């Protein structure tokens, strides 16, 4: 089922019919995307990928300032790409399936607003790769991360060979990928793959608190930070600093910059900070 709060009733009913494996819930200034295919531990088949893509296209960026991605149930975030669906693919179909995953994960990675992965269990193969396309990963204490693909006769094909090395360093990424060994939450925390580990029952509250905190900050500035970090990481330092300067400059003269600084400079102790307006 697809729940939607930001569009007309006609639009809602259209989306409710089409979304089989994605739940979308807007909660004020942030929204939660749940991969909802619990009987297959939320494995990513083509339909899940297509629906995730459509869901991202539908996010109301005028009102939503942060996304959370999680999996349905208490056991699994996403247990990988769907092995049954992949088992009979030809070379060309395999490449096309890899592209389908890469395209939607890249859309998530470059999405204008921050995305938090709330990893509530298995994050294997495509699940680990999905989490790595998000800006921030936090997990439950039962989470398990891994890239088991070489044990199945394939490579990590949804960005794993690229993003894992960038996040945890080439040596650790190569070890995880070549050995296909899964790691538990505490090890994922130790190597910097996740930022924090919570008891399962506290994970979503922690993710929502973080999302609400992000959503309170000036939206143009938050979006600019995401762009500066992402684009800067792909550039050399001289170019990266130019990217930063442009985005920094772009914040000036906005209502949010004027208000944020005026609020700081105002010495009235009774003042209450109003929400930032601009997206
Ligand atoms: N694909 C399809 N079905 C799955 C998957 C999956 N990745 N993972 C679990 N399921 C299904 C099981 O088949 C089972 O279904 P059924 O009840 O109909 O038999 C159901 O989910 C429950 O799973 P289990 O009974 O196995 O549950 P367990 O608690 O015993 O085990 C595990 C949980 C350890 C997570 C186990 O299910 C497992 O090892 N799953 C596979 C994990 C894996 O190898 N993931 C990587 C897949 S490859 C990948 O992601 C490649 C990404 C890049 C693709 C590039 C394309 C070219």
Boltz pocket constraint, residues with backbone or C-beta under 6 A from the ligand:
constraints:
  - pocket:
      binder: B
      contacts: [[A, 38], [A, 39], [A, 40], [A, 41], [A, 43], [A, 44], [A, 79], [A, 80], [A, 81], [A, 82], [A, 83], [A, 84], [A, 86], [A, 93], [A, 94], [A, 95], [A, 97], [A, 98], [A, 101], [A, 122], [A, 124], [A, 125], [A, 126], [A, 127], [A, 148], [A, 149], [A, 152], [A, 155], [A, 156], [A, 157], [A, 158]]
      max_distance: 6.0
